[in-house]
């Protein structure tokens, strides 16, 4: 036999005996108060049972009010003193969010619940009404106790490493919703004087209505669990979702909506379920990495691409970032071309030759490798993309060491400012689609020639 069963039985008996003793004491007090009222010379002539009951009811409510006014501040002061002496912070959150304050609201309700049956033993209607009112009051107070408790736990959990990976706001809201439903069910049971289990059978009839009313809540709850479990989104992440015009930092992940503060300081609310059913971009990976990607192309006018001439060779040797590269390439070209006859090499098409665009690519690599704001431990690549009628794209792919948005844009702009400016040193032209001024210049030139 389980040893815990006798212990539970003794505990239940002790509670029942205490409640019975309190009820009998209250009944004795009520009888003495009634006898004292009857002993008054004017009371029997001007009063009756209704007046006596009214006086008893007023006395009961007055005692409950005195308990609330007198004992509540004393208990709260004592709790504050204890909390201030402890080295922990979680009890400060419980105090700050009002958990102990709401607990003290239970005192008058418990007093009425214990003493009402004894005061009104001979009038079960009043006793039952007071019991029901006290139970409803206690249930409402208990809900607010749990509400403040969930708020405190959420704040405490946010300071831990585990809290950073959980959707605490959604979990807290679900816990509050479940608590509210349970309290509501208990309130109905208290009013109807039926056990709560008997009311559960009736919830099946309302299941379809509940599913319809709380559809968004249920979908949001499921989506919130998926977001938290898969670490798809956390508070503070940079979220980009063009379908909802969202581009900014996640401020709140709720049960039904996610609040995003865009970089223009506007706020966008996104249904939580949309983050599961639709695609979005989370920039957390960039924030946690060692750099921020730069990926942009320069379009080279293909008409300016040519083989390197002796004059270019002399000029390229003086360029800092490719002097060593160019000397090495010259030796490779000379070694390769030595296999062929001089007559054949005279034609510049034959053999191996350097080009100005290839030299420009080498210069870009050297320039980025010596740039102080480029992370040299991450991918650094300069490649040639397929031309599509708008020049030859030379793509720069690297990572800036500074991930701050303003600094990143400044670094990227400085790099391309420089590359646009030095392209002409390699006898290259940047491709640009003709504008109205270009056509006007051509017309002016034709007019001058005519």
Protein Blocks (a to p, Z undefined) as FASTA:
>chain_A
ZZklmmmmmmmmmmmmmmmmmmmmmmmmmmmmmmmmmmpmklmmmgcfklmmmmmmmmmm
mmmmmmmmmmmmmmmmmmmmmmmmpcbfklmmmmmnommmmmmmmmmmmmmmmmmmmmmm
mlmmlmmmmmmmmmmmmmmmmmmmmmmmmmmmmmmmmmpmklmmpcfklmmmmmmmmmmm
mmmmmmmmmmnopafklmmmmmmmmmmmmmmmmmmmmmmmmmmmmmmmnomacehiacdd
fknopacddfbdcfkbccdddfkopacdddfklmmmpccddfklmmmmmbdcdddddddd
fklgccddfklmmmmmmpmklmmmmmmmmmmmmmmmmmpcfklmmpmkgojdddfklmmm
mmmmmmmmmpmkbcfkbccdddddddehiajadddddddfblcfklmmmmmmmmmmmmmm
mmmmnopacdddddfklmmmmmmmmmmmZZ
